[in-house]
Amino acid sequence: MLSQPPRITLFESANLKVTYIPSGAVDRLVVTFASWDETPEKERPGFAQDFLIRRGISAVHITCSDNNWYQYPEMDAAMAAAAHARMSFERCYTYGLSMGGYAAIRFSGDVTAETAITIAPQFAIDPRQPPFDTRWSKDAARVRFIHGEPWTNVRAKVVAIYDNRSIDLRHIVLYRRFVRLFEIGLPYAGHNPAQFLLNMGLFQDLIAGLLGAHFDAMKFRRVFREKRKTTPEYFFNLAKASRHPPRALALLDHALRLAPERLHMLGARANILLALGRPDEAESTLRRALVIGPREGWLHHALAIALRRQGRLDTAVREAELAVHLAPGEPEHRDLLARLSAPQNVGMTPA
């Protein structure tokens, strides 16, 4: 069990919390930024908190109460608190994933960080920037962008760990124009290559090496190439990238042989079967998934579609109603239920 060092609150507002966890050593400080979360809250543990405690590395953790991409008016005050802690240390790193990776770059200058270590850093979700990525469109529609360009005041070297066969590459291409980049491209590692590398037992040594002085990039890439085919996520991501549905299905089946109970893989398999016009097999796959995750609204949503494709409207409506009940905050479930309940569907073959 980890010994628990003190946690010192340096700054707090309704939106943000800045927590300092000292280790005693003053050779380096890591300033982390929380990543996007389905249920964000500022009281959550800091990003990589336990890893840094185990390594005896002091850290300042910045956590937030929502997914506003650090567009808070009090960011200057929060970063000033982090900068005050940084004054006691020889070196400083910033660290974050996706939304947190964006912040680790954008605010690295506020703490005079030498290096920003980022995992799939997003360039910007501001709709005034190049609109090539719609994954964060819901956030972009409501966030007021007040902190300028993502490279403002950046002097640090930026380490970017990312899937260079995914849309995340396009974010990196934009960063190349404005910051000093050291890229660690990991083909088919997905949007969270940290989890991908954790599954291979490579991630913690990678980060420890980047935070020290002994990172061997050539050795890391060689080991990554050797081990990636042992992880189901590699084949899942290959399947997602494939434009040939039968090949994608074969890749997914291989991934599921390695990890039979991964719900997202089962859901993806069902979607491919629907695209191939095989709704009965999609139903079978989804019922297998629902044994594992019976309260997952998105699985009931997908099952409703599979049943509708078979002409089993009454059962499809019940599944859509269950999806709405389990995830009432998801408008797509309500939209599906409305479509299935529309008058033109009356008279279809019942289940």
N, C-alpha and C positions, 0 to 999 in steps of 0.2 A: 504494500500500500504506500502511495506517495506521501511523504511528509508535506505538510501544508505550510508554506511560507506565508508571511503576512500579505494582506491585500489592502492597498491604500488607495482610497478614492481621491483622485487629483482634481476631477471636475465632474459635475453632473447637471444635466438639464432634463426637461421632459423628453428630449429626443436622444440624448447621448449620455454615455458614461465613460470616463477615462480612468482606468484602474492600473496602478503600478504594483508589480509583483517582483520584489528584489531578490536576487540570489546571493548577494554579497560580493561577487566579482564585479570589477569595473572595467573589464576589457571591452565589453560590447553590450549594447542594448538593442532589443528588437521591439519595434512599434508595429503592432498588428491591427488590422481592420476587419471587422466582422463581415462575412459574406451574405449574399442574398439568402433569405430563409422563408419557408412557407409560413412559419409562425414566429416572426422576429420579435425579440424583446431585448431591452438593454441590460437586463440582469443575467443574460446567458453567459457561459464561460467565454473567455476571450479566444480568438482564433489561435489554434495550436498551443493553447495554454498548458496542457499536461505535458506535451512534448518538450516545451521550453523549461518547465520545472524540472523534468527528469534530467535534462542536459545541464542544469545549473546555470541557465542563461536568464538574466533579468529582462523583464518585458513590461511594456506599456500596452494595454489592450483597450482598443476603442470599440465599443459596442453601441448599437443603435436600436431604436424601438420600432423601426419600420424599414421598408425597402426604398428609401428616398435617395439612394445613391449619394449620400453624404452632402446633399444640397441643403444644409442647415445654416441659418444665419450665425449660429454660435460656433461654427467650425473654427474660426480664428481663435476664439477663447479656448476651445478644447485642445487645439494644436499648440497653443502657447503653454498650456499646462504640461503637455508631453515634451515640449522643447525644454522646459525648465528641468525636468527629470533627466533629459539627455545630456545636460551640461556636465554631469558627473562621470560620463563614460568616454572612453577613448574612441570607440567606433559606434556607428548606429546603422541599423538596417530597418527598412520597412518591409511588411510581409502581408500578403492577402491573396484571396481567390476570387476571380470574376469581378463582382462589384467591389469586393475588398481589394482586388488587384488593381482596379482603376484607382481607388483611393490611395493605395500604397505608392503609386506613381505620382498622382496629382499632388499629394501632400508631403512627398519626400523632402522637398526643400524646406518645409516648415520646421523640420527637426534636423536639418543638415545631414541627412543620411548619405552615406557613401554608396550604398547599394539598395535597390528596391527589388526584393525577391517576389515574383508574381506568378500566379498559376492562372492560365487562361484570362489574362487581363483584358477587360473590355475597353475599347477606345473611347466610346461615348454612346449614350442612348438618347442624347438630345436630338429631337427630330430635325433640328437645323443642320446636323451633321449628315454625312452620306447615309441615306436610308436603305442600307442593304441587309439589315438584320432586324427581324420583327419579333424576336423572342421576348423582348422586354417592352413591347408596345403598350401594354397596360400601365406599366410604370411611367413610361415616357409621356403618356397622355395626361398624367396628373402631377408630375414633378415639375416644379419651377426651378430652372437651372440658373444658379446665381454665382457659381464659382469659376466661371471662365473655362478656357480650354484645358484638356486633360494633361497637357505638357507644360502648363504654366509653372515657372519657377523650378523646373526639374533640372538638377545638375548631377543626380546620381546615375550610376550605371544601372540599367534595368535588366534583370534576369527574367526572361519570359519562358515559362514551362507550359507548353500548349500542344494541342493536336494540330499538326500542320497539314492535315488532310480534311479539315473541317472549316466551317465558316469563321472560326476563331482566327485563322490565318489572316483574314481580311482586316481584322483589328490590328494585328501585328504589323501588317504592311503599312498601315497608317502611322503607327508609332515609329516606324523606321525613319520617317521623315524628320522627326523632332527630338528623339532621345538616343542615347548610346545604348544599344541593345546587345545582350548576349542571349542567343536563342537556344533553347533546348526543345527541338521539335520532336514530337512523339506521335508517329502516324497511327491513327485509329485508336487513340487513347480516350477520346470523348471530351466533353466540356469540363469534366473534373478529372484531369490526369492524376491528381493526388490519390484518389481512390483506386484508380487503375494501378498505380505504382505500389500502393499499399498492398494490394492483392498479390503482387509479385515479390513483396518483401524488399523493395528498392527505395521507397520514398523517404524513410527517415534518414537513411545514410546519405541520400542525395541532399536533403536540406541541411543536415549536419555538415556536409562537405562545403556547401555554399556559404554557410555561416562561419566556416573556418578558413583554412588556407591550403587545403589539401584535396580539392575537388579535381578528379581526373576525368575530364569530359569524354575522352576516347574510350576509356574503360567502361564508363557508365553506358555509353551508347552501345557498346559491344554486348554487355550483359543484357541490356534492354531487348536487343534484337533476339538474343537467345531465349529469353524467358517469356516474351509477349504471347507466344502461341500456347502457353500453358494456362492462360486466363480466359474465362468465358467472355469477358467484356470486349476483348479484342475481336472475337468472331461476331459478337453482337454489333459492334461499331462497323465492321466490314459489311455486315448485312444491311445496316442503315444506309451505307454509302452506295450500295449496289443499285443499279438501275434495271436489273434483270430479276423480276420477282422469283422465278424458280431458283436462281442461284442464291438470292437473299434467304429464301426459305431453307435451303440446304445449310447455309451458314448458321442460321438461327437454330436449326435442329442440332448442329454440332455444339453450339454454345449451351443449349439446354441439356445436352448429355453431360457437360461438365458441371452445370449448375441447374438442376431440374426445377428448383422452386423459386427462380427469379421472376417476380411478377411482371416487371417491365418487359422481359423477354417473351413471356407467354402472351402478353398483350400485343406486342409487335408481331408475333407469329399469327395471331388471330387477324390482325389488320392485313397481313399479306394474303392470307387465305381468302379474306373477303375480296381483296383486289383481284384474286385469281378466279373469283366466281365460285368459291367452295364454302358457302355459309354454314353448312352442316358441320364441316371439320372445324371451322372457326368457333362454332358453338361448343364443340367438344373441348377445344383448347381453353376457352374461357371458363367453362365449368370446372375444368382442372385447376385453373388459377383461383377460382372463387372458393375452392376447398381450402386454399392457403390463406386467401385474403377476403373473407366473406363480407367485410364492411368497406371495401374499396368501391366508392361510387363510380369511378371511371370504368371499372370492369363490368358493372351492371349496365352502364351506358353502352359499352361495346357489345354486350350480349343482346341488348335490345335491338341494336342494328342488325346483328346476325339473325335474330329471330324474324325481324321485319323482312329481311331478304328471303326468308323461307316462306313468307306469307302468313306467319303465325302472329297476327297483330295483337290479339288479346294478351298473350304472354309477353310480347314486346312492350306493351304499355305498362304492364306490371313491373317489368325490369326498369323501365324509365322512371316510373314513380319511386321505385326503391333508390335509384341513383339520386333523385332530387332529395329524398328523405335523408340519405347518408351524407350528401354534400350540398346543402341548400344554398351555399354561397357561390356555386358554379353555374353561371347562366346557360352554358351549353346544355346542361341536363334539362333545364326548364324548356329550352328551345326544342330539344328533341321530343320531349313529352308533348309539347304543343303540336308539333308536326304529326306525331303518331295519332293524336286525338282529333285531328282535323276532320271535318265532315266527309271529305272525299274518301277517307279510309274506311268509313262505315260499310259493313257488308263484306269485308275481306274474310277469308277463311279463318275461323278461330283456331286456337291451339288445341 
